[in-house]
Amino acid sequence: MPRTRRRSRPRCLLLRRRVLGPADPPIEALARGHDRSSFNSGAEELDRYLKEQASQDLRRHLAAIFVAHDAGRVVGYYSLSATAIELNDLPGDLARRLPHYPQVPATLLGRLAVDGSWQGRRLGERLLIDALFRSLASELASYAVVVDARDEAAARFYRRYGFMPLGQSQRRMFLPMATVARLPHA
């Protein structure tokens, strides 16, 4: 009998539930009391956004900003906003299952960054999973979560969690909400 090759499942589908420990920083909406002044992820544009632009985007309803904090000091963050995906950019097998609209609604995970003092402690993974579940729980319709990976290292990070290329770009990626809905809830 011929053996069939098992397709590997995205890491996000294999995540195990774990109890949050006292060392895990809470993740909540950005508020005035969160100290952003010392945030340093090593990516100047991400640091500058949090320190100078995030509050303005929040006030103007352009993005929702969520932060992980350690005693009020921001140690990680991400932003969510609305976007659309061109139907022609989706893989054919997925596009065929959708109405023939030129675009489908999606959620943009615009920025995700972790302070250097917390890098290597899986906070990026926690922020990503939190963003995925917040996107799924939204009352707004969204077919997928979209990311624009800033470099190849970021693209590898997102691929580990099942994100796929969107259109011809290897750095604009998406994860269907149907996949997010199958994730185990922590």
C-alpha positions in Angstrom: 0.0 0.0 0.0 1.5 3.4 -1.0 2.3 5.8 1.8 0.8 9.2 1.6 2.9 12.1 2.7 1.4 13.9 5.8 1.1 17.5 5.3 2.6 19.4 8.2 0.1 21.5 10.1 0.8 25.2 10.9 2.3 25.7 14.3 -0.7 27.8 15.4 -2.9 24.7 15.1 -0.4 22.8 17.3 -0.2 25.3 20.1 -0.9 23.7 23.5 -3.0 25.4 26.1 -0.9 26.7 28.9 -1.8 28.5 32.1 -0.5 32.0 32.2 2.1 32.5 34.9 2.7 35.5 37.0 5.6 36.5 34.7 3.3 36.9 31.7 2.4 40.5 31.1 -1.2 41.3 30.6 -2.4 42.5 27.1 -4.9 45.3 26.9 -5.9 48.3 24.9 -3.4 51.2 24.9 -4.3 53.7 27.6 -2.9 57.0 28.8 -1.2 55.3 31.8 1.0 53.0 29.8 4.6 54.1 29.7 5.9 53.9 26.2 9.0 56.1 26.6 11.6 53.4 27.1 10.2 50.9 24.5 13.0 49.7 22.2 12.3 46.8 19.9 15.4 47.4 17.8 13.3 48.5 14.8 13.2 52.3 14.9 10.1 52.7 12.8 8.1 50.4 15.1 9.4 52.2 18.2 8.6 55.6 16.7 5.1 54.5 15.8 4.3 53.5 19.4 5.8 56.6 20.9 4.6 59.2 18.5 1.8 58.0 16.2 -0.2 55.2 18.0 -2.3 57.6 20.2 -3.2 59.7 17.2 -4.3 56.6 15.2 -6.4 55.5 18.2 -8.1 58.9 18.6 -8.8 59.1 14.9 -10.2 55.6 14.9 -7.6 54.5 12.3 -6.3 51.6 14.4 -6.8 49.8 17.6 -3.6 49.4 19.6 -3.1 46.7 22.2 -0.1 46.5 24.5 1.5 44.0 26.8 2.9 45.8 29.9 5.0 45.0 32.9 3.8 47.2 35.8 2.6 49.8 33.3 5.8 49.8 31.1 4.9 48.7 27.5 7.0 45.6 26.6 5.1 44.7 23.4 2.3 45.9 21.2 0.3 45.3 18.0 -2.2 47.3 15.9 -5.4 46.2 14.2 -7.3 48.0 11.5 -9.7 47.3 8.7 -8.5 46.4 5.2 -9.6 44.6 2.1 -8.1 41.8 0.0 -8.4 41.7 -3.8 -10.2 38.5 -4.6 -7.7 37.9 -7.5 -4.8 37.9 -4.9 -6.2 34.8 -3.0 -5.2 31.3 -4.1 -7.6 29.9 -6.6 -9.0 27.2 -4.4 -10.0 29.8 -1.7 -11.2 32.4 -4.1 -13.6 30.0 -5.8 -15.4 29.5 -2.5 -16.1 33.2 -2.1 -18.7 35.5 -3.7 -17.4 37.1 -6.8 -16.9 40.5 -5.2 -13.7 42.4 -6.3 -12.6 42.6 -2.7 -13.3 40.8 0.6 -13.0 42.4 4.0 -10.0 41.6 6.2 -8.3 42.7 9.4 -4.8 44.2 9.1 -2.3 43.3 11.8 -0.4 46.4 10.9 2.4 46.4 13.5 3.7 43.9 16.0 6.8 44.5 18.1 8.4 43.3 21.3 10.8 45.3 23.6 14.4 44.0 23.5 14.1 43.0 27.2 11.3 40.6 26.4 12.5 39.2 23.1 13.1 35.4 23.2 10.4 34.9 25.8 7.6 34.1 23.3 5.8 37.4 23.9 5.6 37.9 20.1 3.7 34.6 19.9 1.3 35.7 22.7 0.7 39.0 21.0 0.0 37.3 17.6 -2.4 34.8 19.2 -4.1 37.6 21.1 -4.5 39.6 17.8 -5.9 36.6 16.0 -8.5 35.9 18.7 -9.5 39.6 19.0 -9.9 39.7 15.2 -12.1 36.6 15.3 -14.2 38.0 18.1 -14.9 41.3 16.4 -18.4 42.0 15.3 -17.2 43.2 11.9 -17.0 40.7 9.1 -13.4 39.7 8.2 -12.3 36.9 5.9 -8.7 36.8 7.0 -6.0 38.5 9.1 -3.4 40.2 6.8 0.2 41.1 7.7 2.9 43.0 5.9 6.1 41.4 7.1 8.8 44.1 7.4 11.7 41.7 6.5 12.4 38.1 5.9 12.8 37.2 9.6 9.2 38.6 10.2 7.9 36.6 7.2 9.4 33.4 8.6 7.8 34.1 12.0 4.3 34.5 10.3 4.8 31.4 8.1 5.5 29.3 11.2 1.9 30.2 12.3 0.3 29.3 9.0 0.3 32.6 7.2 0.4 32.3 3.4 1.6 34.7 0.7 -1.1 37.0 -0.7 -0.8 37.7 -4.4 2.7 37.9 -5.8 4.3 39.3 -2.7 6.2 37.0 -0.3 5.8 39.5 2.5 2.2 40.4 2.3 0.6 37.4 3.9 -2.8 36.2 5.2 -4.4 33.7 7.5 -8.1 32.8 6.9 -10.5 33.3 9.8 -11.6 29.7 9.3 -8.1 28.7 10.4 -8.2 31.1 13.4 -11.5 29.6 14.4 -10.0 26.2 14.7 -7.2 27.3 17.1 -7.5 26.0 20.6 -8.6 28.8 23.0 -6.0 29.5 25.7 
